[in-house]
Amino acid sequence: MHDSEGECNASSLLQIVHEISPNTIYFEATEAKYPQMLKAVDHFNPPEIQVLRKIEKESTIKVKPVDLDNDPFDGRLEAMLELFPKHVPDYKYASLIQRNESIRLGFRFLNSSDNDKINRDKAAMERIFIDKVQDDFLMKTYSDWLEWNDQRENYWISKIHEHCSNKIGTTVLLVGSAHRIRLKEKIVKMKSQYQSTADWEFNYFE
């Protein structure tokens, strides 16, 4: 989720959705949490949720929450993620660049090769930091996090392929931009496995 700042706002995202004109939006949330997100108007308003609230009320586009239940982390993931910018100056700087470019260019930047490169660099810095610290608990959390993301991304892909096998039309997968790199790599490897007619487009803005 991203805060609504500059060009990274609900109005811009809604315009993009209308341009793509999907039949369905798959959104990074569990079926249990999605209704809670929609109702939390007073304290939870990232642009993605603002757009989905509007679509649910005014559009024929179907919104399907698609994520795995039973988040296994109980707060330890958040604690780990706070360590990277705190102890790795280049990581903090990379995150600042991402925020500033998101404000300046909006979702065009978040879905760009430039942002992909920053996310690759940040992932490398995460691995280096974890290896350097050599803390068993932290290493376990990091390993669990990678495995959890792997399972989630595979699940999203399977749902999109299932969607396309039913010839329902265009769909949008609305997830965090950090997943783009791994999703693209997985699609290449899994095309033969699924034998799907899905035509993935990761370069919509280019």
Buried (B, 14 or more C-beta within 10 A) or exposed (E): EBEBBBBBBBEBBBEBBEEBEBEBBBBBBBEEEBEEBBEEEEEEBBBBBBBBBEBBEEBEBBBBBBBEEEEEEEEBBEEBEEBBBEEBEEBEEBBEEBBEBBBEBBBBBBBBEBBBEBBEEBBEBBEEBBEEEEEEEBEEBBEBBBEBBEEBBBEBBBBBBEBBEEEEEBBBBBBEBBBBBBBEEBBEEBEEEBEBEBEBEBEEEE
